[in-house]
């Protein structure tokens, strides 16, 4: 099946969402098609033109955006004077609603990857009338258990890389919440401390990916690296701003609220998050959801089996109409 051909936006802009923030958005495909919004990962990764290609451009009106603080949105999280207190899950959900209303969309399909799946799930739980369907991949739910697995639990499988990851932290910080400890480094007034912490954080993210050791190209961009590490540690170190009771997961707890929203979850069998059984538990708690597991694939949407399953899902939902 594969991806649809490359396509360019026919409309784009910067939306004033308050707090001094302007969010970049773009629309491509069919102006009269079924609305769909793509939610990128991170938090802080920014959107990618590649994700336009998971939708039939003749059938969909495809919306991409860069969430607060990343990509082409302003101010960028890499700038030390950017106020991160107004970059939370609630703020980003409010931005989605403002963009939906700005584009005069009544309901849209929500497509989310990684952190984007957390955001998409919580958005659908709190604004069910705005979401027609969900398509999710590389799924997470933003629980503290997931953060603990990714920052500490996987250290036993990658001991050399984990030792380097810990070494950047003061000794007194190595037994606590590692994401929060790294976020404190990312908020240091010393630019050298911030730069070292950003490099150490992205090196660890690269090391724990279930693939041969490799460099992830955008991690080599110092501006991206700084903004990404600052944003992801800001969220991971603060319970994803999901409130109390997030150890097991607020999003997972509220999965039954999705009962009237059809959804497809496409997950690689080697995704580290599977070690907690989160995706299976989400599927069991979400009436009417579909779970597709693709063998020998990790935390990605780009492997051939993943692409085929994700495109098949958007094709199938296109038939349901707007």
NUPANU-530450 format. One record per residue (C-alpha): x negated, z negated, y negated. Coordinates in Angstrom, 2 decimals, padded with zeros to 5 digits. Layout:
BEGIN
<X = X	Z = Z	Y = Y>
...
% end
This chain:
BEGIN
<X = 000.00	Z = 000.00	Y = 000.00>
<X = -002.62	Z = -001.10	Y = -002.57>
<X = -002.33	Z = -001.64	Y = -006.29>
<X = -000.44	Z = 000.56	Y = -008.71>
<X = -002.55	Z = 002.78	Y = -011.04>
<X = -004.13	Z = 001.40	Y = -014.17>
<X = -001.82	Z = 001.24	Y = -017.17>
<X = -002.18	Z = 000.38	Y = -020.86>
<X = 000.10	Z = -001.78	Y = -023.03>
<X = 002.69	Z = -000.14	Y = -025.24>
<X = 003.12	Z = -003.28	Y = -027.35>
<X = 001.01	Z = -006.34	Y = -028.13>
<X = 000.58	Z = -009.06	Y = -030.70>
<X = -000.39	Z = -012.60	Y = -031.64>
<X = 002.44	Z = -015.13	Y = -031.53>
<X = 002.30	Z = -018.19	Y = -033.79>
<X = 003.17	Z = -021.07	Y = -031.46>
<X = 002.43	Z = -023.89	Y = -033.88>
<X = -000.35	Z = -026.47	Y = -034.08>
<X = -002.57	Z = -023.77	Y = -035.59>
<X = -002.48	Z = -021.78	Y = -032.33>
<X = -001.79	Z = -018.06	Y = -031.93>
<X = -001.22	Z = -016.71	Y = -028.43>
<X = -002.15	Z = -013.15	Y = -027.50>
<X = 000.52	Z = -011.18	Y = -025.59>
<X = 000.99	Z = -007.63	Y = -024.38>
<X = 003.69	Z = -005.60	Y = -022.67>
<X = 003.30	Z = -002.53	Y = -020.44>
<X = 005.38	Z = -000.56	Y = -017.96>
<X = 009.01	Z = 000.40	Y = -018.52>
<X = 010.55	Z = -000.99	Y = -021.75>
<X = 013.92	Z = -001.05	Y = -019.96>
<X = 012.55	Z = -002.39	Y = -016.69>
<X = 012.93	Z = -005.76	Y = -015.01>
<X = 011.01	Z = -008.33	Y = -017.09>
<X = 008.06	Z = -010.08	Y = -015.41>
<X = 005.42	Z = -012.40	Y = -016.84>
<X = 001.99	Z = -012.91	Y = -015.32>
<X = 000.44	Z = -016.42	Y = -015.58>
<X = -003.34	Z = -016.51	Y = -015.21>
<X = -005.44	Z = -019.20	Y = -013.62>
<X = -007.97	Z = -021.74	Y = -014.80>
<X = -006.63	Z = -023.38	Y = -016.85>
<X = -008.63	Z = -021.33	Y = -019.30>
<X = -009.42	Z = -018.12	Y = -017.43>
<X = -007.42	Z = -015.73	Y = -019.63>
<X = -005.43	Z = -012.72	Y = -018.53>
<X = -006.93	Z = -009.68	Y = -016.82>
<X = -005.76	Z = -006.04	Y = -017.05>
<X = -006.12	Z = -005.92	Y = -013.25>
<X = -002.95	Z = -008.00	Y = -012.90>
<X = -000.80	Z = -005.30	Y = -014.51>
<X = -001.28	Z = -003.34	Y = -011.30>
<X = 000.69	Z = -005.70	Y = -009.04>
<X = 003.93	Z = -004.32	Y = -010.51>
<X = 005.58	Z = -000.90	Y = -010.29>
<X = 005.30	Z = 000.30	Y = -013.92>
<X = 008.44	Z = 002.40	Y = -013.54>
<X = 010.47	Z = -000.62	Y = -012.47>
<X = 009.02	Z = -003.49	Y = -014.51>
<X = 008.54	Z = -004.54	Y = -018.11>
<X = 005.26	Z = -006.39	Y = -017.51>
<X = 004.19	Z = -009.20	Y = -019.88>
<X = 000.69	Z = -010.66	Y = -019.92>
<X = -000.56	Z = -013.42	Y = -022.18>
<X = -003.65	Z = -015.49	Y = -022.80>
<X = -002.65	Z = -019.15	Y = -022.71>
<X = -003.72	Z = -021.51	Y = -025.49>
<X = -007.43	Z = -021.70	Y = -026.13>
<X = -008.59	Z = -018.78	Y = -023.98>
<X = -008.96	Z = -015.02	Y = -023.88>
<X = -007.88	Z = -013.47	Y = -027.17>
<X = -005.75	Z = -016.45	Y = -028.22>
<X = -006.98	Z = -018.54	Y = -031.13>
<X = -008.55	Z = -020.98	Y = -031.70>
<X = -010.74	Z = -020.67	Y = -028.61>
<X = -011.56	Z = -023.78	Y = -026.58>
<X = -015.27	Z = -022.92	Y = -026.71>
<X = -015.33	Z = -023.94	Y = -030.39>
<X = -016.11	Z = -027.64	Y = -030.65>
<X = -013.63	Z = -028.21	Y = -033.49>
<X = -010.68	Z = -026.81	Y = -031.50>
<X = -008.08	Z = -029.56	Y = -031.07>
<X = -007.50	Z = -029.93	Y = -027.32>
<X = -004.81	Z = -032.60	Y = -027.78>
<X = -002.32	Z = -029.80	Y = -028.43>
<X = -003.28	Z = -027.91	Y = -025.27>
<X = -001.18	Z = -029.47	Y = -022.50>
<X = 001.23	Z = -028.28	Y = -019.82>
<X = 004.20	Z = -029.08	Y = -022.06>
<X = 002.69	Z = -027.08	Y = -024.93>
<X = 002.02	Z = -024.04	Y = -022.74>
<X = 005.53	Z = -024.15	Y = -021.25>
<X = 006.94	Z = -024.26	Y = -024.78>
<X = 004.76	Z = -021.24	Y = -025.63>
<X = 006.27	Z = -019.33	Y = -022.69>
<X = 009.76	Z = -020.05	Y = -023.95>
<X = 008.83	Z = -018.98	Y = -027.47>
<X = 007.35	Z = -015.73	Y = -026.17>
<X = 010.38	Z = -015.04	Y = -023.95>
<X = 012.69	Z = -015.45	Y = -026.93>
<X = 010.39	Z = -013.42	Y = -029.19>
<X = 010.57	Z = -010.52	Y = -026.72>
<X = 014.38	Z = -010.91	Y = -026.37>
<X = 014.13	Z = -011.50	Y = -022.63>
<X = 016.94	Z = -013.41	Y = -020.95>
<X = 015.27	Z = -014.02	Y = -017.57>
<X = 011.98	Z = -012.89	Y = -016.09>
<X = 010.16	Z = -012.89	Y = -012.79>
<X = 007.22	Z = -015.31	Y = -012.99>
<X = 003.98	Z = -014.30	Y = -011.20>
<X = 001.31	Z = -017.00	Y = -011.06>
<X = -002.14	Z = -017.36	Y = -009.56>
<X = -003.99	Z = -020.68	Y = -008.99>
<X = -003.35	Z = -022.82	Y = -012.10>
<X = -000.79	Z = -020.15	Y = -013.02>
<X = 001.15	Z = -021.14	Y = -009.91>
<X = 001.22	Z = -024.77	Y = -011.08>
<X = 002.43	Z = -023.63	Y = -014.48>
<X = 004.96	Z = -021.20	Y = -013.00>
<X = 006.42	Z = -023.83	Y = -010.67>
<X = 006.74	Z = -026.43	Y = -013.42>
<X = 008.21	Z = -023.88	Y = -015.82>
<X = 010.82	Z = -022.88	Y = -013.23>
<X = 011.63	Z = -026.53	Y = -012.51>
<X = 012.18	Z = -027.34	Y = -016.19>
<X = 013.70	Z = -023.98	Y = -017.28>
<X = 015.45	Z = -022.63	Y = -014.17>
<X = 017.81	Z = -020.42	Y = -016.17>
<X = 014.86	Z = -018.43	Y = -017.52>
<X = 013.33	Z = -017.55	Y = -014.13>
<X = 014.79	Z = -014.86	Y = -011.85>
<X = 012.14	Z = -015.08	Y = -009.09>
<X = 008.70	Z = -016.54	Y = -008.44>
<X = 005.71	Z = -014.78	Y = -006.85>
<X = 002.77	Z = -017.15	Y = -006.37>
<X = -000.70	Z = -016.84	Y = -004.88>
<X = -003.85	Z = -018.98	Y = -004.48>
<X = -001.30	Z = -021.75	Y = -004.83>
<X = -001.89	Z = -025.21	Y = -006.23>
<X = 000.55	Z = -027.84	Y = -007.46>
<X = -001.71	Z = -029.75	Y = -009.85>
<X = -001.73	Z = -033.04	Y = -007.93>
<X = -004.50	Z = -035.58	Y = -008.30>
<X = -005.18	Z = -035.25	Y = -004.55>
<X = -005.96	Z = -031.57	Y = -005.07>
<X = -008.34	Z = -032.36	Y = -007.92>
<X = -010.07	Z = -035.03	Y = -005.81>
<X = -010.48	Z = -032.54	Y = -002.96>
<X = -012.02	Z = -029.86	Y = -005.17>
<X = -014.30	Z = -032.15	Y = -007.16>
<X = -015.39	Z = -034.61	Y = -004.46>
<X = -013.87	Z = -033.92	Y = -001.02>
<X = -015.55	Z = -030.55	Y = -000.58>
<X = -018.91	Z = -032.13	Y = -001.31>
<X = -019.38	Z = -032.88	Y = 002.38>
<X = -019.21	Z = -029.15	Y = 003.14>
<X = -021.57	Z = -028.11	Y = 000.31>
<X = -023.91	Z = -031.13	Y = 000.09>
<X = -026.79	Z = -029.45	Y = -001.76>
<X = -024.54	Z = -027.96	Y = -004.43>
<X = -022.60	Z = -031.22	Y = -004.69>
<X = -025.79	Z = -033.19	Y = -005.29>
<X = -026.62	Z = -030.86	Y = -008.20>
<X = -023.03	Z = -031.26	Y = -009.48>
<X = -023.32	Z = -035.07	Y = -009.48>
<X = -026.79	Z = -035.03	Y = -010.99>
<X = -025.51	Z = -033.86	Y = -014.36>
<X = -023.42	Z = -037.03	Y = -014.71>
<X = -024.63	Z = -040.50	Y = -015.73>
<X = -025.03	Z = -042.69	Y = -012.62>
<X = -022.18	Z = -044.98	Y = -013.73>
<X = -019.78	Z = -041.97	Y = -013.81>
<X = -020.46	Z = -040.65	Y = -010.32>
<X = -017.98	Z = -042.84	Y = -008.41>
<X = -014.91	Z = -042.23	Y = -010.58>
<X = -012.79	Z = -039.27	Y = -011.61>
<X = -015.39	Z = -036.50	Y = -011.72>
<X = -013.23	Z = -034.08	Y = -013.70>
<X = -012.63	Z = -036.71	Y = -016.37>
<X = -016.34	Z = -037.55	Y = -016.43>
<X = -017.24	Z = -033.91	Y = -016.93>
<X = -014.61	Z = -033.60	Y = -019.65>
<X = -016.30	Z = -036.42	Y = -021.52>
<X = -019.53	Z = -034.39	Y = -021.39>
<X = -017.65	Z = -031.30	Y = -022.61>
<X = -016.46	Z = -033.31	Y = -025.63>
<X = -019.96	Z = -034.54	Y = -026.50>
<X = -021.09	Z = -033.84	Y = -030.09>
<X = -024.40	Z = -032.64	Y = -028.64>
<X = -024.18	Z = -028.86	Y = -027.99>
<X = -026.96	Z = -029.06	Y = -025.39>
<X = -025.01	Z = -031.65	Y = -023.38>
<X = -021.92	Z = -029.43	Y = -023.51>
<X = -023.88	Z = -026.35	Y = -022.46>
<X = -025.49	Z = -028.08	Y = -019.47>
<X = -022.16	Z = -029.54	Y = -018.36>
<X = -020.42	Z = -026.16	Y = -018.59>
<X = -023.13	Z = -024.53	Y = -016.49>
<X = -023.04	Z = -027.32	Y = -013.87>
<X = -019.25	Z = -027.18	Y = -013.65>
<X = -019.10	Z = -023.40	Y = -013.12>
<X = -022.00	Z = -023.55	Y = -010.67>
<X = -019.96	Z = -025.99	Y = -008.57>
<X = -016.85	Z = -023.78	Y = -008.77>
<X = -018.95	Z = -020.87	Y = -007.52>
<X = -020.56	Z = -022.92	Y = -004.73>
<X = -017.27	Z = -024.11	Y = -003.22>
<X = -015.67	Z = -020.66	Y = -003.08>
<X = -015.27	Z = -019.70	Y = 000.62>
<X = -017.54	Z = -016.67	Y = 000.40>
<X = -021.28	Z = -015.95	Y = 000.52>
<X = -023.15	Z = -017.44	Y = -002.45>
<X = -022.69	Z = -015.18	Y = -005.42>
<X = -022.49	Z = -015.16	Y = -009.18>
<X = -019.04	Z = -014.86	Y = -010.73>
<X = -019.63	Z = -012.42	Y = -013.62>
<X = -017.52	Z = -014.07	Y = -016.32>
<X = -019.28	Z = -017.40	Y = -015.71>
<X = -022.40	Z = -015.75	Y = -017.12>
<X = -020.71	Z = -015.34	Y = -020.51>
<X = -021.61	Z = -018.56	Y = -022.41>
<X = -018.47	Z = -018.42	Y = -024.57>
<X = -016.20	Z = -017.99	Y = -021.57>
<X = -018.11	Z = -020.63	Y = -019.62>
<X = -017.81	Z = -023.19	Y = -022.42>
<X = -014.11	Z = -022.58	Y = -023.02>
<X = -013.25	Z = -022.49	Y = -019.33>
<X = -015.12	Z = -025.67	Y = -018.38>
<X = -013.74	Z = -027.55	Y = -021.36>
<X = -010.15	Z = -026.51	Y = -020.61>
<X = -010.15	Z = -027.02	Y = -016.85>
<X = -011.76	Z = -030.45	Y = -017.08>
<X = -009.31	Z = -031.36	Y = -019.87>
<X = -006.38	Z = -030.64	Y = -017.53>
<X = -007.89	Z = -031.86	Y = -014.26>
<X = -009.13	Z = -035.06	Y = -015.88>
<X = -005.70	Z = -035.86	Y = -017.34>
<X = -003.34	Z = -035.48	Y = -014.36>
<X = -002.59	Z = -031.89	Y = -015.47>
<X = -000.43	Z = -033.58	Y = -018.14>
<X = 002.34	Z = -033.90	Y = -015.58>
<X = 002.96	Z = -037.61	Y = -016.14>
<X = 002.92	Z = -040.64	Y = -013.91>
<X = 003.24	Z = -040.29	Y = -010.16>
<X = 001.04	Z = -037.22	Y = -009.95>
<X = -001.23	Z = -038.50	Y = -007.16>
<X = 000.92	Z = -036.76	Y = -004.53>
<X = 002.22	Z = -034.24	Y = -007.02>
<X = 005.09	Z = -034.13	Y = -009.51>
<X = 005.52	Z = -030.40	Y = -008.88>
<X = 005.76	Z = -030.92	Y = -005.12>
<X = 008.17	Z = -033.82	Y = -005.60>
<X = 010.48	Z = -031.64	Y = -007.68>
<X = 010.34	Z = -028.58	Y = -005.39>
<X = 014.03	Z = -028.98	Y = -004.40>
<X = 014.92	Z = -028.09	Y = -008.02>
<X = 013.88	Z = -024.52	Y = -007.14>
<X = 016.76	Z = -024.12	Y = -004.66>
<X = 018.47	Z = -021.35	Y = -006.65>
<X = 015.28	Z = -019.37	Y = -007.41>
<X = 014.00	Z = -016.94	Y = -004.75>
<X = 010.26	Z = -017.07	Y = -004.27>
<X = 007.37	Z = -015.62	Y = -002.30>
<X = 004.13	Z = -017.52	Y = -001.72>
<X = 001.13	Z = -015.48	Y = -000.54>
<X = -001.79	Z = -017.67	Y = 000.54>
<X = -005.19	Z = -016.99	Y = 002.07>
<X = -005.82	Z = -018.92	Y = 005.27>
<X = -009.25	Z = -020.04	Y = 003.97>
<X = -008.02	Z = -021.34	Y = 000.61>
<X = -009.50	Z = -024.86	Y = 000.24>
<X = -006.19	Z = -026.22	Y = -000.99>
<X = -004.73	Z = -025.65	Y = 002.47>
<X = -006.72	Z = -028.66	Y = 003.72>
<X = -004.07	Z = -030.91	Y = 002.16>
<X = -001.13	Z = -028.98	Y = 003.60>
<X = 000.23	Z = -028.52	Y = 000.08>
<X = 001.45	Z = -024.95	Y = 000.47>
<X = 003.27	Z = -025.68	Y = 003.72>
<X = 004.90	Z = -028.76	Y = 002.18>
<X = 005.95	Z = -026.75	Y = -000.87>
<X = 007.51	Z = -024.09	Y = 001.35>
<X = 009.38	Z = -026.71	Y = 003.38>
<X = 010.74	Z = -028.43	Y = 000.25>
<X = 011.74	Z = -025.22	Y = -001.54>
<X = 014.96	Z = -023.81	Y = -000.04>
<X = 014.88	Z = -020.04	Y = 000.32>
<X = 011.14	Z = -019.64	Y = -000.25>
<X = 009.02	Z = -017.24	Y = 001.79>
<X = 005.46	Z = -018.13	Y = 002.88>
<X = 003.02	Z = -015.38	Y = 003.87>
<X = -000.44	Z = -016.44	Y = 005.11>
<X = -003.17	Z = -013.82	Y = 005.10>
<X = -005.98	Z = -014.46	Y = 007.59>
<X = -009.66	Z = -014.72	Y = 006.64>
<X = -009.00	Z = -014.83	Y = 002.89>
<X = -009.85	Z = -017.60	Y = 000.43>
<X = -008.73	Z = -018.48	Y = -003.09>
<X = -008.09	Z = -014.97	Y = -004.36>
<X = -005.42	Z = -012.33	Y = -004.89>
<X = -007.72	Z = -009.34	Y = -004.59>
<X = -008.32	Z = -009.01	Y = -000.82>
<X = -006.51	Z = -006.01	Y = 000.75>
<X = -004.04	Z = -008.10	Y = 002.78>
<X = -003.24	Z = -010.23	Y = -000.26>
<X = -002.71	Z = -007.19	Y = -002.47>
<X = -000.36	Z = -005.57	Y = 000.03>
<X = 001.76	Z = -008.71	Y = 000.42>
<X = 001.95	Z = -009.36	Y = -003.32>
<X = 002.87	Z = -005.78	Y = -004.21>
<X = 005.46	Z = -005.74	Y = -001.43>
<X = 007.00	Z = -008.88	Y = -002.96>
<X = 007.27	Z = -007.44	Y = -006.47>
<X = 008.63	Z = -004.16	Y = -005.05>
<X = 011.28	Z = -006.07	Y = -003.14>
<X = 012.31	Z = -008.13	Y = -006.16>
<X = 012.46	Z = -005.01	Y = -008.33>
<X = 015.37	Z = -003.89	Y = -006.17>
<X = 017.31	Z = -007.00	Y = -007.26>
<X = 017.42	Z = -005.70	Y = -010.81>
<X = 016.93	Z = -007.49	Y = -014.11>
% end
